[in-house]
Amino acid sequence: MELPVTNPADPGYGQQHQHQQPWPDYGSWAPVLPPTGSSPGMSSGFPPSYQPFHSTTAPQSRPADMGPMWQLPSVPGGTVGSGFTQQAPCWFPSPPHSNGVLKPVPDVSSPTQMVPQGINSQPTSPMSSPKSESRYGMDPQLLPSVVQVLNEDRAQWEGKVFTSESQSSVPPLSTTACTLEDRGNATARFVRCTSYSVPVEAQSAQQSRLPLAAIFCPLAKPENQERTVPVCEMAECVKGCVECGAFMSPAMSWQDCGQRFFCPFCGKLTEVPWQSYQPTNKGKRIDQEKRPELSLGSYEILEAQKGEPAVLLLAIDVTAIAMRSGQLDFICQQLCSLLLSLDGEEDTDQSDLSVGLMTYDSRIHLYDLSPTLSRPHMMVITDTDQLELPVREGLLVPLKDCRQIVESILHQLPLFDAENQESSGSQDLPVSAALKILQAADCPGRLLVFHSSPLTESLDKQGSTGFFTSSKPKSIFQAPDSSTSLAKACISQGCSVQLFVFSQQDVGGAWPGHIPFLTGGKLIYYNSLQSEVERERFCGDLRRSVNTETAYKAQLRVFVSKELCVSGCYGAFLASPNSRCVAMAALDWRTALAFEFTHSKSLDETRGVAIQAVLSYNTSRGERRTRVHTVTLAASQNLLDTFRTSQAETLLTFYCKKIYCSALETPLQCLREELQMEITEALACYRKHCCTTSVSPGQLVLPQFLKALPVYINSLRKSEVLLPGLRSSVHQRLQLRSLTISMDTRSTAAQFYPLILPLPVNTEGCSVSSMQLAVRCSASSLQSESLYLLYCPLTLLLWVGSRVPPEALTQLFNTSCFSSLISGEINPPVLDNPLSVSLRNLISTLQSYADITLKLKVVKEGDSCEECLQRLLVEDKSPNGGASYADFLFHLHVNSLRRIAGC
């Protein structure tokens, strides 16, 4: 029996697909369970074909590792067995007189066991609405909690050391502050796998419906006093496999007293050159501990060849509109300050940075910065269709030799007469000019474009390949052909584009972010540089874009055990026919990519699975380096091991990258249905094949490490990218997709389940709010007497309850009147009191996690701008029509039961 997955819990249902009826008579279902004393004809609140299990039999026992179970609503008056012997909590339906509200009861077989309550559950605030409630009578506070999962992981690992060894166990979550130690396996800073036990058979892997994938963050920074990745010279390293090109790693097994080694990636033997030979002892080389490539999962090779160092190019919009906007003067001032900070002491690396400058309208203005000239020369290129450089010398000059020359030009730019300037300019024009300069110098570099005029659309988009004229349906997320070809040229040269846009023109087809995001850069919008908040944000983004350590002309190759193959790669890059190799113009320590694997034959359970990621890149100083990360995973015949060693946040990161990449070709409704189908079938498989004892149909069974997966997946399904709201612009969705798709696991998890931290409102003993005090992402968690700071990598909100004590308002805003506060973006005043200091410290900590400079937005309870807050309350029904967590979980459970029944 094939189960439908499109259902009224789908966020798109009710707004865009009201004509569909995936289940019969859905409209007759009651939104909640009938209270005691209701009329006999009132609906029970369940789908017509779903009959909850009633049992009066004695309780049965179950294995402790089967995973926690939650009792879903039952028909009033029904009874269920008294309980199961277990280590994880179990919830049971309340008596009939409780109006269908679920309440936890302790396990009768373990009287000392305490059942965890909803984390920091609080009385419903005035903001609470039916959006926070379940239409099926489920108490959302009793459902699996992300906050509880994070706190449990912190309690287990925070401040401790996790040793990453061959075929090691599941690592701590990305949010837990602990030390990861490399003992032959790359740590989770660099590689996270969707499961740490791979099914031996392909049929078992398909049956589980869990993807076999890895998230690579090859340049991640060490944390918590972890040692940096060791660097060794190319000539000193033991060479890897000559057959497949895999690099040496602890995954290689030595044979014949060290004369040859077995490569798990191709299954071939490689002879060891006599120069590198060392005998073995018990299968290990005697020099293993002295060589990073033999003892560590992560190491870096410094190659002998050296290329040209990266350069910095500045491109400034000087159209008539830009001149009249009044923003050019501030931009030039900040660029002068930036160059002054880069040209520091004589021994700093940045002082040798070569710099180039251009301005543009409908033409390109290049500047000869040679220090031998009495004054800089400006050259104007009018023929931009066939762009050729008039000169090559003087366009790129070391900063220490040309800083004063560049500053003099920047001081004169705001003095130009706007009447003599062209009225329009293309944001792609400086990219083409910068590419010519870099090609002439044969070096990589970073291009910063400051664009103030209205965005323009490429002329070739009006041809036969345009959006409306093409016979093949196109997605709004697809880049135009001109942007794709220009991005390919930038990738080949190692040119990373960072675009700062100061005009908020929202024309759907003119989004300028394709080239920046495909080249490892970013597009950042600013409303206006007239406000102090936007000026500070621009200054922070400008310095961050230059000071972030970046790898150029990068190539990432992935090797996997010969029984597996790479079936897909997902991230912010241009896809190539070879899914095992990805080329990027630039990437930094936050950039993450996902690779998916499939079986080509059965695995060897004794050898397990080996995965290796090899990143070759140029540093900003021109050094050519190769970073190698290798992990080995266990292989198991038992499907339970695959579920038991999976992590919800890693699965979320993989699904996000895959689904957002698939949005280029696949309709969004199909992607939402596919995502729900994947999770439904995974839960059905776990329930059918991993539960050794029978459980009632009313009990939801989840793997221990996947308790948070349903709320993560529901948040992804109803995100603005996949389900646009009435106020979602095309530009906002394109921007959100591009920023999210390159995030690492920690940022992705925070993006789809924001952090809500209550701030202390008492005037005495204030301290920084602990991450362990976070509350659930629901309106019912917000109290009118409290203040809450909401964080995700792209948003920072401060919610102020209507009944916050006046003393707290005075300490934060220097006013005691709630009505005098104005919702909107602010800089919190710097006041000398504990609450103000704790808020600013907390904002600084959260800002360090974000990739862009965040602006704090104050949201007062009851204001119309609370909709921006409601988007972050992912457990509730979303403003764009997305289902609540409780309703989505209910339908996952019902669909999984139907799938089991239809098998």
C-alpha positions in Angstrom: 0.0 0.0 0.0 1.6 3.3 -1.1 1.1 6.0 1.5 0.5 9.6 0.5 2.9 12.1 2.1 1.2 15.2 0.9 -1.1 16.0 3.8 -2.7 18.9 5.6 0.3 19.0 7.9 2.4 20.1 4.8 3.2 23.7 5.2 2.0 24.4 1.7 -1.4 23.0 2.3 -4.0 25.6 3.0 -2.2 28.3 1.1 -1.2 26.8 -2.2 -2.7 23.4 -2.4 -6.2 23.6 -1.0 -7.5 21.6 -3.9 -5.7 18.5 -2.7 -7.2 15.9 -0.3 -4.5 13.4 0.5 -6.7 11.8 3.2 -10.5 11.4 2.8 -12.8 13.6 4.9 -9.9 15.5 6.4 -12.0 18.6 6.8 -14.3 16.7 9.3 -11.5 16.1 11.7 -11.7 17.9 15.0 -8.7 20.1 15.8 -8.3 18.7 19.3 -9.6 15.8 21.3 -13.2 16.2 22.7 -13.3 17.0 26.4 -15.1 14.8 28.8 -18.8 15.1 28.5 -18.8 16.0 24.8 -21.4 14.8 22.5 -21.0 11.2 21.2 -20.9 12.4 17.7 -17.8 14.6 18.1 -14.8 13.5 16.1 -11.9 11.9 18.0 -9.4 14.0 16.1 -7.7 11.1 14.3 -7.6 10.3 10.6 -10.6 8.0 9.7 -8.4 5.0 9.1 -6.3 5.4 12.3 -7.4 3.5 15.3 -5.3 3.9 18.4 -4.3 0.7 20.2 -6.1 -0.3 23.4 -4.5 -2.7 25.7 -5.3 -4.2 29.1 -2.4 -6.7 29.0 0.5 -6.8 31.4 3.4 -4.5 30.6 6.3 -5.8 28.5 9.9 -5.1 28.7 12.1 -3.7 25.9 15.8 -3.1 25.3 17.1 0.1 26.8 18.8 1.0 23.5 15.6 0.8 21.5 15.1 4.5 21.9 12.6 6.6 23.8 8.9 6.3 23.2 6.2 8.9 23.4 2.5 8.2 23.8 0.4 10.0 21.2 -3.2 11.0 21.9 -5.6 8.1 22.3 -9.4 8.1 22.0 -10.8 9.3 25.3 -11.7 6.5 27.6 -9.1 4.1 26.1 -6.5 2.4 28.3 -2.9 1.4 27.8 -0.7 -1.0 29.6 1.0 0.4 32.6 4.5 0.8 31.1 7.7 -0.6 29.8 10.9 -1.4 31.5 13.3 1.3 30.1 16.1 3.7 30.6 14.6 6.4 28.4 11.4 8.3 29.4 8.0 7.1 28.4 4.9 9.1 28.3 1.3 7.8 28.7 -2.1 9.3 28.0 -3.8 11.1 30.7 -7.1 10.0 32.3 -10.3 10.9 30.5 -11.0 13.9 32.8 -7.9 15.7 31.6 -9.4 16.9 28.3 -6.8 15.0 26.3 -3.8 16.8 27.6 -0.7 14.6 27.9 1.0 14.5 31.3 4.2 12.6 32.2 4.1 9.9 34.7 7.0 8.1 36.2 8.0 4.6 35.1 6.2 2.2 37.5 8.9 -0.4 37.0 11.6 2.2 38.1 10.2 4.2 41.0 13.4 6.2 41.4 13.5 7.3 37.8 12.5 10.9 37.2 10.7 11.8 34.0 12.1 15.1 32.5 9.6 17.9 32.3 9.5 20.3 29.4 12.7 22.3 29.5 12.0 25.6 31.3 8.3 25.3 30.4 6.5 28.4 31.4 3.0 29.7 31.5 1.5 30.8 28.2 2.3 34.4 27.4 -0.1 36.8 25.8 1.7 36.2 22.5 0.6 32.5 22.7 -2.1 31.7 20.2 -3.6 28.6 18.5 -0.4 28.6 16.5 1.3 27.1 19.6 -1.4 24.4 20.1 -1.8 21.0 18.4 -5.0 20.3 16.5 -4.8 16.8 17.8 -4.7 17.5 21.5 -1.0 16.9 22.0 0.9 18.9 24.6 3.9 20.3 22.7 5.9 20.7 26.0 5.9 16.9 26.4 7.3 16.1 22.9 11.1 15.5 22.3 12.9 18.8 23.0 16.0 20.1 21.1 16.9 22.1 24.2 16.9 19.0 26.3 19.0 17.1 23.8 21.6 19.9 23.8 21.7 20.1 27.5 22.1 16.4 27.9 25.0 16.4 25.5 26.6 19.3 27.4 26.2 17.5 30.7 28.0 14.5 29.2 30.8 16.2 27.3 31.3 19.8 28.2 34.8 20.5 29.5 35.9 16.9 28.7 38.1 15.3 26.0 36.6 13.2 23.2 39.2 10.9 21.6 38.6 10.4 17.9 40.0 7.0 17.1 39.5 4.5 14.2 35.9 3.4 14.1 35.1 5.5 17.2 31.7 6.2 18.6 29.4 9.2 18.0 31.1 12.5 18.7 29.6 15.3 20.9 27.3 17.7 19.3 28.7 20.7 17.5 27.3 23.1 20.2 29.1 21.4 23.1 32.3 23.0 24.3 34.7 20.1 24.6 38.1 19.2 23.3 38.3 16.9 20.3 41.6 14.9 20.2 42.8 13.3 16.9 44.0 9.8 17.5 44.0 8.5 14.0 40.6 9.8 12.9 39.8 13.3 11.8 37.8 15.0 14.5 34.2 16.2 14.1 35.5 19.8 13.6 36.5 18.7 10.1 34.3 15.7 9.3 30.9 14.8 10.6 29.1 11.7 9.3 25.4 11.1 9.2 26.0 7.7 10.7 29.1 6.2 12.3 28.1 2.6 11.5 27.4 1.9 7.8 25.2 -1.0 6.8 27.1 -3.8 5.2 24.5 -4.5 2.5 23.1 -2.0 0.0 19.6 -3.3 0.6 19.9 -2.5 4.4 21.1 1.0 3.6 18.2 1.6 1.3 15.8 0.1 3.8 16.9 2.4 6.5 16.2 5.5 4.4 19.1 7.2 6.2 21.5 8.8 3.8 25.2 7.8 3.9 26.9 11.1 3.8 29.7 13.2 5.3 29.9 17.0 6.0 33.3 18.3 5.4 34.6 21.6 6.9 38.2 21.3 5.7 39.6 24.6 7.1 37.7 24.6 10.5 39.5 26.3 13.4 40.6 24.4 16.4 38.7 25.2 19.6 39.1 24.6 23.4 42.9 24.5 23.2 43.0 21.8 20.5 46.2 21.5 18.7 46.5 22.9 15.2 46.7 20.7 12.1 50.4 19.7 11.8 52.3 20.7 8.7 55.0 18.6 7.0 57.2 19.1 4.0 56.2 17.3 0.8 59.6 15.6 0.5 59.4 14.2 4.0 55.9 12.6 3.8 55.3 9.0 3.0 53.7 8.9 -0.4 50.2 7.6 -0.8 48.6 5.2 -3.2 50.0 5.3 -6.8 46.9 3.6 -8.2 44.0 5.9 -7.1 46.0 8.9 -5.8 44.7 8.7 -2.2 47.1 10.2 0.4 48.8 8.3 3.2 46.7 7.9 6.3 46.2 5.6 9.3 43.5 3.8 7.2 46.3 2.2 5.1 47.2 -1.3 6.3 50.8 -2.4 6.2 52.0 -5.8 4.9 55.2 -7.7 4.3 57.0 -6.0 7.2 56.3 -2.5 5.9 57.4 -3.1 2.3 53.9 -2.4 0.9 50.6 -1.2 2.1 46.9 -1.9 1.2 44.8 1.0 0.1 41.2 0.7 1.2 40.1 3.2 -1.4 41.0 1.1 -4.5 41.9 -2.2 -3.0 45.4 -2.3 -4.5 48.9 -2.8 -3.0 51.5 -0.1 -3.3 55.3 -0.7 -2.9 57.0 1.6 -0.5 60.1 3.4 -1.9 63.3 2.4 -0.1 63.8 6.0 0.9 60.6 5.9 3.0 60.9 2.3 4.2 60.6 1.5 7.9 59.9 -1.9 9.5 56.6 -2.7 11.2 55.8 -4.0 14.6 52.4 -5.7 15.1 51.2 -4.2 11.8 52.4 -0.6 12.6 55.5 1.2 11.4 58.0 1.9 14.1 58.1 5.6 13.2 54.3 6.0 13.2 54.2 8.4 16.2 56.8 10.6 14.6 54.9 11.0 11.3 51.5 12.9 11.2 50.5 11.1 8.0 50.7 7.8 9.8 49.3 8.6 13.2 46.7 11.4 12.7 43.5 11.7 10.8 44.3 15.3 9.8 47.5 16.8 8.5 48.8 19.3 6.0 51.5 19.1 3.3 53.5 22.1 2.3 54.4 21.8 -1.3 57.6 22.9 -2.8 56.1 25.0 -5.6 54.9 28.5 -4.7 52.5 30.7 -6.6 51.8 34.4 -6.5 50.2 35.8 -3.3 46.6 36.9 -3.3 45.8 40.6 -4.0 43.0 42.9 -3.0 41.0 44.8 -5.6 38.5 47.6 -4.7 35.7 48.6 -7.1 33.6 51.6 -6.3 30.3 52.7 -8.0 30.6 56.4 -9.0 27.4 56.7 -11.0 25.3 59.9 -10.7 22.9 58.1 -8.4 25.8 56.9 -6.2 27.2 60.4 -6.0 23.9 61.9 -4.9 23.1 59.2 -2.4 25.6 60.7 0.1 27.0 57.3 1.0 30.2 57.5 -1.1 32.0 59.8 1.4 31.5 57.3 4.2 32.6 54.4 2.1 35.8 56.1 1.1 36.5 57.0 4.7 36.2 53.4 5.8 38.4 52.2 3.0 41.1 54.6 4.1 40.8 53.4 7.6 41.0 49.8 6.4 44.1 50.4 4.3 45.7 52.1 7.3 45.1 49.1 9.5 46.4 46.7 6.9 49.6 48.8 6.4 50.8 48.3 10.0 54.2 47.6 11.2 57.0 46.8 8.8 57.1 43.1 9.7 53.4 42.4 9.2 52.3 40.2 6.3 49.5 42.5 5.3 51.9 45.4 4.4 53.1 43.3 1.4 49.5 42.9 0.2 49.2 44.2 -3.4 46.2 46.5 -3.9 44.3 47.7 -7.0 41.6 50.3 -7.4 38.9 51.0 -10.0 35.8 53.0 -10.2 32.9 52.4 -12.6 29.6 53.6 -14.0 28.8 52.4 -17.5 32.6 52.6 -18.1 35.6 51.3 -16.2 38.1 53.7 -14.7 41.5 52.1 -13.9 44.2 53.8 -11.8 47.9 53.5 -12.3 49.3 53.4 -8.7 53.0 53.3 -9.5 54.9 55.1 -6.8 57.3 56.5 -9.4 54.5 58.7 -10.8 54.0 62.3 -9.5 50.3 61.6 -9.3 48.1 58.6 -10.2 46.9 58.3 -13.8 43.2 57.4 -14.5 42.4 55.3 -17.6 38.8 55.1 -18.9 37.6 52.0 -20.8 34.5 52.7 -22.7 34.3 49.5 -24.8 33.2 47.2 -22.0 31.9 44.5 -24.4 35.4 43.6 -25.5 37.3 44.7 -22.4 41.0 44.9 -22.8 43.5 46.4 -20.3 45.3 49.5 -21.7 48.4 48.9 -19.4 49.5 46.1 -17.1 52.1 47.8 -14.9 50.9 49.9 -12.0 47.4 48.3 -11.6 48.5 46.1 -8.7 51.1 47.7 -6.2 52.1 46.6 -2.7 50.1 48.5 -0.1 53.2 49.8 1.6 54.2 51.6 -1.6 50.8 53.0 -2.7 48.7 53.5 0.4 49.0 57.3 0.3 48.3 57.3 -3.4 45.1 55.3 -3.0 44.0 57.5 -0.1 44.4 60.6 -2.2 42.1 59.1 -4.8 39.5 58.1 -2.2 39.5 61.6 -0.8 38.8 63.1 -4.3 36.0 60.6 -5.4 33.2 62.3 -3.3 34.1 65.6 -4.9 33.3 64.5 -8.4 30.5 66.4 -10.1 27.5 64.1 -10.3 26.2 65.8 -13.4 29.2 64.6 -15.3 28.8 61.0 -14.3 26.8 58.3 -16.2 23.4 57.5 -14.7 23.7 53.7 -14.6 26.3 51.0 -14.1 26.3 47.2 -14.0 27.4 45.4 -10.9 29.0 42.7 -13.2 31.2 45.1 -15.0 33.9 45.4 -12.3 34.0 41.6 -12.0 35.0 41.3 -15.6 37.6 44.0 -15.3 39.0 42.5 -12.1 39.3 39.1 -13.8 41.3 40.7 -16.6 43.7 42.2 -14.1 44.2 39.0 -12.2 44.7 37.0 -15.4 47.3 39.5 -16.5 49.1 39.2 -13.2 48.6 35.4 -13.0 47.5 35.6 -9.3 44.3 35.0 -7.2 42.6 37.6 -5.2 39.6 39.1 -3.5 37.4 41.7 -5.2 35.3 44.1 -3.0 32.6 45.8 -5.0 30.7 48.8 -3.5 27.5 49.2 -5.5 25.0 52.0 -4.8 23.0 52.4 -8.0 20.0 50.3 -9.0 20.7 46.7 -9.9 20.8 45.9 -13.6 20.0 42.8 -15.5 22.4 41.3 -18.0 21.4 41.9 -21.6 21.9 38.4 -22.7 19.1 37.3 -20.3 16.7 38.9 -22.7 17.6 36.4 -25.4 16.4 32.9 -26.1 17.9 31.6 -22.8 15.8 33.9 -20.7 13.5 32.8 -17.9 10.2 33.2 -19.8 11.4 32.3 -23.3 13.0 29.0 -22.5 11.0 25.9 -23.3 12.5 24.1 -20.3 11.0 25.3 -16.9 13.5 27.2 -14.8 13.8 27.8 -11.1 14.1 31.3 -9.6 17.3 29.9 -7.9 19.1 29.2 -11.2 21.8 31.6 -12.1 21.6 33.2 -15.6 24.0 31.9 -18.2 26.1 35.1 -18.1 26.6 34.8 -14.4 27.5 31.2 -14.6 30.1 31.7 -17.3 31.7 34.6 -15.4 31.7 32.6 -12.2 33.5 29.7 -13.9 36.2 32.1 -15.1 36.5 33.5 -11.6 36.8 30.0 -10.1 39.6 29.1 -12.6 41.5 32.2 -11.7 40.8 32.1 -7.9 38.9 35.4 -7.9 36.5 35.7 -4.9 33.9 38.4 -5.2 32.4 40.3 -2.2 29.5 42.6 -3.1 28.2 45.3 -0.8 24.9 46.7 -2.1 23.5 50.0 -0.8 20.3 50.1 -2.8 17.2 48.0 -1.9 15.7 47.6 -5.4 13.9 44.3 -5.4 13.6 43.2 -9.0 13.2 39.4 -9.2 15.5 38.7 -12.1 18.2 41.2 -11.2 19.5 39.5 -8.1 23.3 40.1 -8.1 24.3 37.4 -5.7 25.0 34.5 -8.0 28.6 35.4 -8.8 29.6 36.3 -5.2 28.2 33.1 -3.6 29.6 30.9 -6.4 33.1 32.3 -5.9 33.3 31.9 -2.2 32.2 35.5 -1.4 29.0 37.1 -0.2 26.4 39.6 -1.1 25.4 41.9 1.8 22.6 44.4 1.7 22.4 47.7 3.5 19.3 49.8 3.8 21.2 53.1 4.0 24.5 54.2 5.5 22.8 57.2 7.0 21.9 55.3 10.2 24.4 54.6 12.9 23.4 50.9 13.1 24.0 50.3 9.4 27.3 52.1 9.5 28.6 49.9 12.2 27.4 46.8 10.5 29.1 47.9 7.3 32.4 48.5 9.1 32.2 45.1 10.8 31.5 43.3 7.5 34.2 45.2 5.6 36.9 44.3 8.1 35.7 40.7 8.4 35.8 40.2 4.7 39.5 41.3 4.5 40.8 39.8 7.8 39.3 36.3 7.4 42.0 33.8 6.4 41.0 32.5 3.0 42.1 29.7 0.7 42.3 30.4 -3.0 42.2 28.3 -6.1 40.9 25.3 -4.0 40.2 21.8 -5.2 38.5 19.2 -2.9 38.8 15.6 -3.8 37.0 12.8 -1.9 38.0 9.2 -1.7 35.9 6.4 -0.3 36.2 2.7 0.3 36.1 0.7 -3.0 32.8 -0.8 -2.0 31.2 2.6 -2.0 31.0 5.5 -4.5 30.3 9.2 -4.4 26.8 9.8 -5.6 26.4 13.5 -5.0 28.0 16.6 -3.7 26.2 19.7 -2.4 27.2 23.2 -1.4 27.9 26.7 -2.6 29.8 25.8 -5.7 29.3 25.1 -9.4 28.6 21.4 -9.9 30.8 19.5 -12.2 30.4 16.1 -14.0 32.9 14.5 -11.5 31.0 14.4 -8.2 34.2 13.4 -6.4 36.1 16.6 -7.2 34.9 20.2 -6.5 36.7 23.3 -7.7 36.3 26.6 -5.7 37.6 30.1 -6.2 37.9 30.5 -2.4 36.7 29.2 0.9 37.3 30.0 4.6 37.1 28.2 7.9 33.3 28.3 8.0 32.7 26.8 4.5 31.1 23.3 4.6 30.3 20.8 1.9 28.3 17.6 1.8 29.1 14.4 0.0 26.7 11.5 -0.4 27.7 7.8 -0.8 26.0 4.7 -2.1 27.0 1.0 -2.1 28.5 -0.5 -5.2 29.0 -3.9 -3.4 28.8 -5.4 0.0 31.2 -4.0 2.6 33.8 -5.9 4.5 32.6 -5.8 8.1 36.1 -6.3 9.5 37.7 -3.4 7.5 34.8 -0.9 7.9 34.6 2.2 5.7 37.3 4.7 5.0 36.6 8.3 3.8 39.3 10.8 2.8 38.9 14.5 1.8 41.9 16.1 0.2 41.9 19.9 -0.1 44.6 21.5 -2.3 44.7 25.3 -2.1 46.8 28.5 -2.2 47.3 30.5 0.9 47.1 34.3 0.8 50.9 34.4 0.8 51.1 32.1 -2.3 52.0 28.9 -0.6 50.5 25.7 -2.1 49.2 23.4 0.5 47.3 20.1 0.7 45.2 19.3 3.7 44.2 15.7 4.3 41.3 14.5 6.5 40.6 10.8 6.9 37.9 9.0 8.9 37.2 5.3 9.3 33.7 4.1 10.2 32.4 0.8 11.4 30.4 -1.5 9.2 27.6 -3.5 10.7 25.0 -6.2 9.7 22.7 -4.8 12.4 20.5 -2.0 11.2 20.0 -0.9 14.7 23.7 0.2 14.8 23.1 2.6 11.9 20.2 4.3 13.7 22.0 4.3 17.1 25.1 6.1 15.7 23.3 8.8 13.7 23.0 12.4 14.7 20.1 14.7 14.0 22.1 17.9 13.4 24.3 16.2 10.9 21.3 14.8 9.0 19.7 18.2 9.1 22.9 19.8 7.6 23.0 17.2 4.8 19.3 17.5 4.0 19.5 21.3 3.9 22.4 21.3 1.4 20.9 18.6 -0.7 17.4 20.0 -0.8 18.5 23.6 -1.4 20.8 22.4 -4.2 17.9 20.3 -5.7 15.8 23.5 -5.7 17.6 24.5 -8.9 15.8 21.8 -10.9 13.0 20.4 -8.8 9.6 22.0 -7.8 9.6 23.0 -4.2 6.4 21.1 -3.4 8.1 17.9 -4.6 11.1 18.6 -2.4 8.9 19.1 0.7 7.0 15.8 0.0 10.3 14.0 -0.7 11.7 15.2 2.6 8.7 14.1 4.5 8.7 10.7 2.8 12.3 10.2 3.7 11.7 10.8 7.4 8.4 8.8 7.4 10.1 5.7 5.9 13.1 6.0 8.3 10.8 6.0 11.3 8.8 3.1 9.9 12.0 1.1 9.3 13.2 1.8 12.8 9.9 0.8 14.3 9.5 -2.4 12.2 13.1 -3.7 12.2 14.7 -2.3 15.3 12.0 -2.8 18.0 12.4 -6.3 19.4 9.2 -6.1 21.4 5.7 -5.0 20.3 4.6 -1.5 21.1 1.2 0.0 20.8 0.3 2.1 17.7 -0.2 5.1 20.0 3.5 5.1 21.0 6.0 7.0 18.9 9.4 5.3 19.0 12.5 7.4 18.0 16.2 6.5 18.0 18.1 8.0 20.9 20.2 10.4 18.8 17.4 11.3 16.4 14.9 12.6 18.9 15.4 16.1 17.5 15.2 15.1 13.9 11.4 15.7 13.4 11.5 19.3 14.6 14.6 20.0 12.5 13.1 18.6 9.4 9.8 20.4 9.9 11.7 23.7 10.3 13.6 23.0 7.0 10.4 22.1 5.2 8.6 25.3 6.2 11.7 27.6 5.7 11.2 30.7 3.5 13.3 29.1 0.8 11.0 26.1 0.3 7.7 27.7 1.4 7.5 31.4 0.6 5.2 33.6 2.7 3.1 36.5 1.6 5.8 38.9 2.5 8.8 36.9 1.2 10.5 38.6 -1.7 12.5 36.7 -4.3 15.7 38.5 -3.3 15.2 37.5 0.4 14.7 33.8 -0.5 17.7 33.8 -2.9 19.8 35.5 -0.2 18.7 33.1 2.5 19.4 30.0 0.4 22.9 31.2 -0.6 23.9 32.0 3.0 22.5 28.8 4.5 23.8 26.3 1.9 27.5 26.9 2.9 27.0 26.8 6.7 28.7 24.3 8.9 26.8 21.9 11.2 26.7 24.3 14.2 25.4 27.2 12.2 22.8 25.1 10.3 21.4 23.7 13.5 21.1 27.2 15.0 19.5 28.5 11.8 16.7 26.0 11.8 16.3 25.9 15.6 17.2 29.3 17.0 18.6 29.9 20.4 16.2 31.6 22.8 18.0 32.8 26.0 16.1 34.5 28.9 17.8 37.5 30.4 17.8 38.1 34.1 15.4 40.9 35.0 16.3 41.2 38.6 18.5 44.2 39.5 20.8 42.3 41.8 23.2 39.5 41.0 22.8 39.7 37.2 25.1 37.5 35.2 25.5 36.4 31.6 22.6 34.0 30.6 23.9 30.5 30.3 23.3 28.5 27.1 21.8 25.8 29.4 18.9 28.2 30.3 17.7 28.2 26.7 13.9 27.7 26.2 12.0 25.9 23.4 11.2 27.8 20.2 7.6 28.3 21.0 5.4 31.3 21.9 4.4 29.4 25.1 8.0 29.7 26.3 7.9 33.5 26.3 6.6 35.3 29.5 5.4 38.8 29.6 7.5 39.5 32.7 10.8 38.6 30.9 13.3 39.6 28.3 14.6 37.1 25.7 17.5 37.2 23.3 16.8 35.2 20.1 19.8 34.2 18.0 20.3 32.4 14.7 23.3 33.0 12.4 21.4 35.6 10.3 19.2 37.2 13.0 19.5 38.7 16.5 16.3 39.8 18.3 15.6 41.1 21.7 12.0 40.4 22.8 10.7 42.7 25.5 7.6 41.5 27.4 4.9 44.0 28.2 5.2 43.5 32.0 9.0 43.6 32.3 10.0 45.5 35.5 10.7 49.1 35.0 14.1 48.6 36.7 15.2 46.2 34.0 14.1 48.6 31.3 16.1 51.3 32.9 19.2 49.2 33.1 19.0 48.2 29.4 17.4 51.2 27.6 17.8 54.0 30.1 14.0 54.4 30.2 11.5 52.9 32.6 8.4 53.2 30.4 7.5 50.2 28.2 5.4 52.4 25.8 8.3 54.7 25.1 10.3 51.9 23.7 10.4 51.7 19.9 10.7 48.4 18.1 13.4 48.3 15.5 17.2 48.0 15.0 19.2 49.6 17.7 22.6 49.8 19.3 22.1 48.9 23.0 23.2 51.9 25.1 26.5 51.3 27.0 25.4 51.5 30.6 27.4 50.7 33.7 25.1 48.1 35.3 25.1 44.3 35.5 22.2 43.7 33.1 23.6 46.0 30.4 27.0 44.4 30.6 25.7 40.9 30.5 23.6 41.7 27.4 26.5 43.2 25.5 28.8 40.3 26.5 26.2 37.8 25.3 25.8 39.6 22.0 29.5 39.6 21.5 29.7 35.9 22.2 26.9 35.1 19.7 28.3 37.5 17.1 31.5 35.4 17.1 29.5 32.4 15.8 28.0 34.4 12.9 29.5 34.9 9.5 28.1 38.4 9.0 27.7 41.3 11.4 24.3 41.0 13.1 22.2 44.0 14.0 20.1 43.8 17.2 16.4 44.3 16.6 14.1 45.1 19.5 10.7 43.6 19.3 8.1 44.7 21.8 5.3 42.3 22.8 2.2 43.1 20.9 3.9 45.1 18.1 3.1 44.4 14.5 6.7 43.5 13.8 6.3 40.4 15.9 5.9 38.4 12.7 9.7 38.4 12.3 9.8 36.8 15.8 7.2 34.2 14.9 9.4 33.0 12.0 11.9 31.9 14.6 9.4 30.1 16.8 9.8 26.9 14.7 7.8 24.7 17.0 4.7 26.8 16.3 2.7 27.2 13.1 4.6 29.6 10.9 3.3 32.8 9.4 3.8 31.3 5.9 1.4 28.4 6.8 4.0 25.8 7.9 2.7 23.2 10.3 3.5 23.1 14.0 6.0 20.7 15.3 3.3 18.7 17.2 1.1 18.3 14.2 4.0 17.4 11.9 5.2 14.8 14.4 1.7 13.4 14.6 1.4 12.9 10.9 4.9 11.4 10.7 3.8 8.8 13.2 0.5 8.1 11.4 2.1 7.8 8.0 4.8 5.5 9.4 2.2 3.2 10.8 0.4 3.1 7.5 3.6 2.3 5.7 4.2 -0.6 8.0 0.7 -1.8 7.6 1.0 -1.6 3.8 4.3 -3.6 3.7 
